[in-house]
């Protein structure tokens, strides 16, 4: 009883921190204004003209279509991408021998090991009905999706307890032409407004998402609420079990 109560109390602490993290995400989204690209450019011109470009760092949100004159080519899919994460795994079989009641049993398990990982990003523009703005995605949390998953079968003979089956090539990317929501910091780069990570505040939100601000806010609010309820319930029940266990044992 006491052990179960302690485990529930530990879960309550975990739920509490998850709830707080999502509440922080919601607060960060609500604290930043959303602009069209023309308005963002006008703010940049006004502030840099009056105060200079050096200290210009304006948290902002924009939404529009991804355009890129020189996109990346997906290493597996061949698609035009502005960011991708590519991994290669060796898939193999391994003989596993166990001893039980004096008997030796051998089974074959399929396993994998990572051979290579490569991540690339390139600057791109976001276009809306009023114009466009350049985005430098270095340091951003990007909403990548699976764009390719290919298995190259190259079976090899058994070498000791293992046998190579082939290689799995896995690609996750952000495609040209899709609509995204960007929350970051507008800065000056050679007289041009650019959305990038904050130059001094590493905690400032910088995300590139397929979801709209409304969808992200609803998701964060739901997680924060549900995890808060779970923390309260786990804490109350856990405390009751610990107290009950102490009383019973006493």
C-alpha positions as CSV (number, residue, x, y, z in Angstrom):
1,X,0.0,0.0,0.0
2,X,2.8,2.4,1.0
3,X,4.8,1.6,-2.1
4,X,1.8,2.2,-4.4
5,X,1.1,5.5,-2.6
6,X,4.7,6.6,-3.1
7,X,4.6,5.7,-6.8
8,X,1.4,7.8,-7.2
9,X,3.1,10.7,-5.5
10,X,6.0,10.5,-7.9
11,X,3.5,10.4,-10.8
12,X,1.8,13.5,-9.3
13,X,5.1,15.4,-9.4
14,X,5.7,14.4,-13.0
15,X,2.1,15.3,-14.0
16,X,2.6,18.7,-12.3
17,X,5.7,19.6,-14.3
18,X,4.1,18.5,-17.5
19,X,1.2,20.7,-16.7
20,X,3.4,23.6,-15.9
21,X,5.4,23.2,-19.1
22,X,2.3,23.2,-21.3
23,X,0.9,26.2,-19.3
24,X,4.2,27.9,-20.2
25,X,3.8,27.1,-23.8
26,X,0.3,28.6,-23.8
27,X,1.5,31.7,-22.1
28,X,4.3,32.1,-24.6
29,X,1.9,31.8,-27.5
30,X,-0.5,34.3,-26.0
31,X,2.2,36.8,-25.1
32,X,3.4,37.3,-28.7
33,X,1.5,39.3,-31.4
34,X,0.7,37.8,-34.9
35,X,1.5,40.0,-37.9
36,X,1.2,39.9,-41.6
37,X,4.5,40.2,-43.4
38,X,3.8,43.8,-44.6
39,X,3.1,45.0,-41.1
40,X,6.2,43.2,-39.7
41,X,8.3,44.9,-42.4
42,X,6.8,48.3,-41.5
43,X,7.6,47.8,-37.8
44,X,11.2,46.9,-38.8
45,X,11.6,50.1,-40.9
46,X,10.1,52.3,-38.3
47,X,12.2,51.0,-35.3
48,X,15.5,50.7,-37.2
49,X,15.1,54.1,-38.7
50,X,14.5,55.7,-35.3
51,X,16.7,53.6,-33.0
52,X,19.1,51.7,-35.3
53,X,19.3,48.1,-36.4
54,X,21.6,46.8,-33.8
55,X,19.1,46.3,-31.0
56,X,16.1,45.4,-33.1
57,X,14.6,42.1,-31.7
58,X,10.8,41.9,-32.0
59,X,9.1,38.7,-30.9
60,X,6.5,37.9,-33.6
61,X,4.3,35.3,-35.2
62,X,3.5,34.9,-38.9
63,X,1.6,32.3,-41.0
64,X,1.9,31.6,-44.7
65,X,3.3,29.3,-47.4
66,X,6.9,28.1,-47.5
67,X,8.8,29.2,-50.6
68,X,12.5,28.6,-51.3
69,X,14.5,29.3,-54.5
70,X,17.2,26.8,-53.6
71,X,15.6,24.0,-51.5
72,X,17.2,20.9,-50.2
73,X,16.6,17.6,-52.0
74,X,15.4,14.8,-49.7
75,X,18.1,12.1,-49.7
76,X,15.4,9.4,-49.9
77,X,12.2,11.0,-51.1
78,X,13.8,13.4,-53.6
79,X,11.2,16.0,-52.5
80,X,12.0,19.7,-52.3
81,X,12.5,20.4,-48.6
82,X,13.7,23.3,-46.4
83,X,14.7,21.0,-43.5
84,X,15.2,17.3,-43.0
85,X,16.5,14.6,-40.6
86,X,17.9,11.6,-42.3
87,X,18.9,8.4,-40.5
88,X,20.2,5.0,-41.7
89,X,19.9,1.9,-39.6
90,X,21.4,-1.6,-40.1
91,X,18.7,-4.2,-39.5
92,X,19.9,-7.6,-38.5
93,X,18.9,-10.9,-36.8
94,X,20.6,-12.2,-33.7
95,X,20.6,-15.6,-32.1
96,X,19.7,-15.3,-28.4
97,X,20.4,-18.4,-26.3
98,X,19.0,-18.8,-22.8
99,X,19.2,-21.5,-20.1
100,X,16.1,-22.6,-18.3
101,X,15.7,-25.7,-16.1
102,X,18.9,-27.1,-17.5
103,X,17.7,-26.7,-21.1
104,X,19.2,-24.5,-23.7
105,X,16.8,-22.5,-25.8
106,X,17.7,-20.4,-28.9
107,X,15.5,-17.8,-30.5
108,X,16.1,-15.3,-33.2
109,X,15.4,-11.6,-32.6
110,X,15.3,-8.8,-35.2
111,X,17.2,-5.7,-34.1
112,X,18.7,-2.5,-35.5
113,X,21.5,-0.1,-34.9
114,X,22.0,3.4,-36.2
115,X,24.7,3.9,-38.8
116,X,24.3,7.5,-39.8
117,X,22.3,10.6,-39.0
118,X,22.3,13.9,-40.9
119,X,20.2,17.0,-40.3
120,X,20.1,20.0,-42.7
121,X,18.2,23.2,-42.8
122,X,18.2,26.2,-45.2
123,X,16.7,29.7,-45.0
124,X,13.3,30.1,-46.7
125,X,10.6,32.7,-47.1
126,X,7.0,32.8,-45.7
127,X,4.6,34.3,-48.2
128,X,1.1,35.6,-47.2
129,X,-1.4,37.9,-48.9
130,X,0.7,41.0,-48.1
131,X,4.2,40.0,-49.0
132,X,7.0,37.7,-47.7
133,X,9.6,37.5,-45.0
134,X,12.8,35.5,-44.7
135,X,13.1,32.8,-42.0
136,X,16.4,31.5,-40.8
137,X,15.5,28.1,-39.1
138,X,18.7,27.5,-37.2
139,X,17.8,26.7,-33.6
140,X,14.1,26.3,-34.3
141,X,11.9,23.5,-33.1
142,X,10.5,22.2,-36.5
143,X,7.4,20.1,-37.0
144,X,8.9,17.5,-39.3
145,X,6.9,14.6,-40.7
146,X,7.9,11.3,-42.3
147,X,8.6,11.9,-45.9
148,X,10.3,8.5,-46.8
149,X,10.9,5.1,-45.2
150,X,12.8,2.7,-47.4
151,X,14.3,-0.7,-46.6
152,X,17.2,-1.8,-48.8
153,X,17.4,-5.6,-48.6
154,X,21.0,-6.8,-48.6
155,X,21.0,-10.2,-46.8
156,X,24.4,-11.5,-45.6
157,X,25.4,-14.9,-44.2
158,X,25.5,-15.5,-40.5
159,X,28.7,-14.1,-38.8
160,X,28.8,-15.6,-35.4
161,X,25.5,-14.9,-33.7
162,X,24.3,-12.2,-36.1
163,X,23.2,-11.8,-39.7
164,X,22.6,-8.5,-41.6
165,X,19.3,-8.2,-43.4
166,X,19.7,-4.8,-44.9
167,X,19.5,-1.0,-44.3
168,X,16.5,1.1,-43.3
169,X,16.6,4.7,-44.6
170,X,14.3,7.0,-42.8
171,X,13.6,10.6,-43.7
172,X,11.6,13.3,-41.9
173,X,11.2,16.7,-43.6
174,X,9.5,20.0,-44.0
175,X,8.3,20.5,-47.5
176,X,8.2,23.5,-49.8
177,X,4.7,24.8,-50.5
178,X,3.0,23.9,-47.3
179,X,1.4,26.4,-44.9
180,X,3.1,26.8,-41.6
181,X,2.9,28.9,-38.4
182,X,6.2,30.5,-37.3
183,X,6.8,32.0,-33.8
184,X,10.2,33.5,-33.4
185,X,12.0,36.9,-33.3
186,X,12.2,39.5,-36.0
187,X,15.8,40.8,-36.3
188,X,17.7,42.9,-38.7
189,X,20.0,41.2,-41.2
190,X,21.8,43.6,-43.6
191,X,18.9,46.0,-43.5
192,X,16.3,43.3,-44.1
193,X,13.8,41.9,-41.6
194,X,14.4,38.2,-40.8
195,X,12.7,35.8,-38.4
196,X,15.2,33.8,-36.5
197,X,16.1,32.7,-32.9
198,X,16.5,35.5,-30.4
199,X,20.0,36.8,-30.5
200,X,20.4,36.9,-26.7
201,X,17.5,35.1,-25.0
202,X,17.7,31.4,-25.7
203,X,14.4,30.8,-23.8
204,X,12.4,32.8,-26.4
205,X,10.1,30.6,-28.3
206,X,11.2,29.7,-31.9
207,X,8.9,27.1,-33.5
208,X,7.9,26.2,-37.1
209,X,4.7,24.3,-37.0
210,X,2.2,22.8,-39.4
211,X,-0.5,23.6,-36.8
212,X,-2.1,27.0,-36.5
213,X,-1.7,29.2,-33.4
214,X,-5.2,28.3,-32.4
215,X,-4.5,24.6,-32.7
216,X,-1.3,24.8,-30.7
217,X,-2.9,26.9,-28.0
218,X,-5.8,24.5,-27.7
219,X,-3.4,21.5,-27.5
220,X,-1.3,23.2,-24.8
221,X,-4.4,24.2,-22.8
222,X,-5.8,20.7,-23.0
223,X,-2.6,19.1,-21.9
224,X,-2.1,21.6,-19.0
225,X,-5.7,21.1,-17.8
226,X,-5.6,17.2,-18.0
227,X,-2.1,17.0,-16.4
228,X,-3.2,19.3,-13.6
229,X,-6.2,17.1,-12.8
230,X,-4.0,14.0,-13.0
231,X,-1.5,15.5,-10.6
232,X,-4.2,16.4,-8.1
233,X,-5.9,13.0,-8.3
234,X,-2.6,11.1,-8.1
235,X,-1.4,13.2,-5.2
236,X,-4.6,12.8,-3.1
237,X,-4.8,9.1,-3.7
238,X,-1.1,8.6,-3.2
239,X,-1.1,10.5,0.1
240,X,-4.2,8.6,1.3
241,X,-2.5,5.2,0.5
242,X,0.7,6.3,2.3
243,X,-1.2,7.4,5.4
244,X,-3.4,4.3,5.3
245,X,-0.4,2.1,5.0
246,X,1.4,3.7,7.9
247,X,-1.7,3.4,10.1
248,X,-2.2,-0.2,9.2
249,X,1.4,-1.2,9.8
250,X,1.4,0.7,13.1
